[in-house]
């Protein structure tokens, strides 16, 4: 039992350390030697948990999206406010966080999306699956919003959810490049128009 717990802790420690390094340097810029030195884990132990750096990258993304999905679900499934208000508050909170921190905080998806898509099919697939789950949450919230309020969405909820995801990813990348909140603010303004009550 203790050995199993210790193995899980070591794997999690490697993933935590790897995520921080990825956020600083990107996935390709993160060397295995640096990861192992920072995590204080021997090379043999790394290959016990992950057959390759690519497999490690897939595990990183799956772990990141599982946590992010949980956070978004908590925001969107609150009992206070309407589904529309909760969805808008989700995006407003992201803008506020950017303004406070001056950069995109802890978003591994944004950090590695352009970097790994042409390098690793399994990592591209992990990104795609993670993004699809977030989009599905948006779609469910939009369906609930339509049922409760008089919205005139430009597209059906499923397509609208995809538009939200695409717009937000693009704005996040541009805010990361410019280190300015304006792209996110512009995206938020567009989303507010899309979700306006009529």
N, C-alpha and C positions, 0 to 999 in steps of 0.2 A: 504493500500500500504506500509506504513512504517513498519507495523507489519510483513508483508511478507518479506520485505527487512531485517528486524532485525532477523527474523527466519533463513533466508538464511545465514546471516553473522555469527550467532551463530553456525550453522551446519558446515560452512566452518572453523570457528575458532577451533572447536573440531577436525576436520579432520587434519588441519595444525599442531595442538599440538600433536595429535596422531601420525602423520607421523614422527615428530621429535623424539618422545619417542620410536617409533618402530625402527628407525634407530640406536638409542643408545642401546636399551635393547632387541630388538626383540619383536615379537607380544605377546608371552606368558609371557615375562618378564615385559610387560607394564600392570601395575595394573590400574583398573578403578578409584580407589580412587586417585592415583597419577595423572592420566589424568584430572580428574575433578578439582583437586586442582590447577594444573598448568594452566588449561584453565579458572579457576574461574567460573565454571558453576555448578549449583546444579544437584544432581543425577537425580531428576525428569525430568530435561530438557534433559539429555542424553537420557533417555528412550522415550522422546517425538520424538526424531529424529531417534533413532536406537533401534530396539526391543531387541537386545542382543549385547554382545561384538563381536560375530561372524559376525553379520550384519554390525557392525561398520568396521570390518576387510575387508569385501567385498567392502564396500563403499570406504575405504582407497585405496584398490588396483584399483578399477575402476577409481578413481580420479587420481591416480598416472599414470596409463597406458594412460589415455586420454591426460594428459600433455606430457608424454614421446612420445606418437605417434605423437602429434603435432610438437614437437621438431625435431623428426627424419624426418617427412614429410617435414619440412622447409629445413633441410639439404639436403635431397635427391631430392627436387623439385626446387632447385635453377636453375637460368638460366645460370650461369657461369659453365664452365667445362662439361665434358661428364658424363653420368650416372655412368660409371665405376669409374671415378675420384671422383665423389661425394660420392659414396658408400665407397670407400677406405678412403676418408677424414673423413667420419663419424666414422670409427673405429680408425683412427689415432688420432682424437680429443679425443676419450675416453682414449687412452693410454696416451696422453699428460696430460689430466686432472688427471689421476691416479699418474703420475710422479710428478705433481705439488703439489697435495694434500697428497700423500702418502697412500691413501686408496680409496676404491670404493665410489665415492661421490653420495649421495642421491639416490642410487638405491634400492628402496624398494623391487622390484622384486627379486633381488639377495639376499637381506637380509632375506626375509621371505620364499623363495621358498622351501627350504628343511625343514624348521621348521613347516609349517602349512599343507603341503600336506597330511599327515596322520591324522591330527587333525580335519580338516574341509573340507568337500566336497565342500560347496559353495565357500570357499576361494581358494581351488585348481582349481575350475572351472574358477574363476575370473583371476587367474594367467594364466591358459591355454588359455583363450580367449584373454587376453592382449598380450601374446607371439605370438599367431596366427596372430594377426593384424600387429605386427611388422614384422613377417616373410613374410606376404603378401606384405608389403611395399618393403622389400628386393627383393621379386620375381618380382614385377613390374619394379623395377630399373634394375634388371638383364636382363629382357626381352628387355628393352630399350637399355641397354648396348650392347646386342647381335645384335640388329638392326643397331647400329651405328659403332661398331668396330668388328674386327676379333678376337673374343674370342673362346677359345676351352675349354669350361667348362667341368669338369669331370662328371657332371650330368645335367639334364634339369633344367631350372631356378627355378621351384617350389621346387624341391628336393635340389638344390644348396642353395636356401634361407634357407631351414630348416637346412642344414649342417652349414651354417654361424651362425644361431641362437644357435644351439647346441654347436658349438665350442666356441662361445663367452661367453655363459653362463658358460660353464665349466671353461674357462680361468678366467672369472671374479670371480668365487667362489674360484679358486685356488690362485688368486692374493689377494683375501680378507683373505684367510687363512695364506698365507706366508708373506703378506704385502710387496710383491715384484712385480715389473712390468713385470718380465720375462715371466710368463705365458701369459699375454696379448700381449707382444711383439712376442712371439712364435706364438700365434694365428694370429696376424696381418701378420706375415711373411708368414704363410700358406695361408691366404686369398689373399695376394698379388700374390702368386704363382698360386692360382686357377684362379685369374682374369687377368692373364698375357695376353698381346696382342700377337698374333701370326702372 
